[in-house]
């Protein structure tokens, strides 16, 4: 039996994603975080939390942010985590990693690092991160980490601005001797702001990527028409969020997952294990099965969809569909989901008032731009 | 008389108890080992200072119906196996904590 599954049976939080800070030296255009510091957990609070998590049975600890190396106590936290024998994974842009830091990470037995690279060209990557020189520094850090024998994965996100560079990033990863992943969609901001979703590529690009065997080794199976939804899959739960995994924010907020900002408690007020075992919100998340999902339970894609409950939650209903995943299912198979069909059938909201720009009148009385209401 | 054998847990591993089993992963590896309850007892007692024979007598023979000779044979075999994967250190001398931390980098 897979370890995560075994942990779930035992009610153990096998894997925790802990964001140490939301502050970042990069200001990526697609980032879902507010980078201001609203009162991060102190060193002592984090060390105490790590002890509580070790006692609760957490094995995999992902330290992320924001940029983790902006915390002056980062190595103190990492050392504490390794003393407690967590399997530590790091997510970073690596800009602040030099020889000394790379050696320390190796000495402390970090299991792996995921490093964000959005293009192999500085003129694209550095524009996305808004940090001049960031690509050069991240690549230099990857080389140092590889020299130390550390396992590195490049993480890329598909957007309009870098879609032409996905093969370039992969070639760069090959040259560096590291793995490479590609997230095909941008996530909405944690506060629900969906404006950054405009960075997503259109459906034709998404379809092309999802059908590319070099990205999807099992492309035939992955893009096959969905299998009928069985009774067994009706009882399946959507993902590990809240079941054997959870997320802690830099402010101690406890969520089922980083992408699922449903507050279940705060580790400043309650012990980690008490939230894990007793939170009403977590109990609700754990109770949801495919058969409980409005729409998705009757959808052809029900059993094979990558539906993210967090994305559904951010869309307004944790039992509802996640449109981004509906779009992925459509791009994979060419078969629209129930949700997409319903959206298509729904009449568009009639425009009651249209704002129209009125050109400045040359030599006239209206100098500048005005607005006028036009009946629909 | 054979020399005593000392065993120490590597410091470059990740480990956690999962139910009755112990999960162990070497720091830079991606292979996960699960130790059964008996192996877990031995692994947890591997402090680098107590001879393996003593660990077997006090922790294994006191709990299980097994002769000390047979238990020691099994324990030595397990220790060799774990050492091959870098998650346990074996020495004919007591193992200092600093060695357990720095092994593989010496």
Interface residues (C-beta under 8 A of the other chain):
Chain A: X3 X6 X7 X10 X12 X14 X54 X57 X58 X59 X85 X86 X87 X88 X106 X107 X109 X110 X111 X112 X149 X150 X151
Chain B: X11 X12 X13 X14 X15 X16 X17 X18 X19 X23 X25 X27 X28 X30 X32 X34 X105
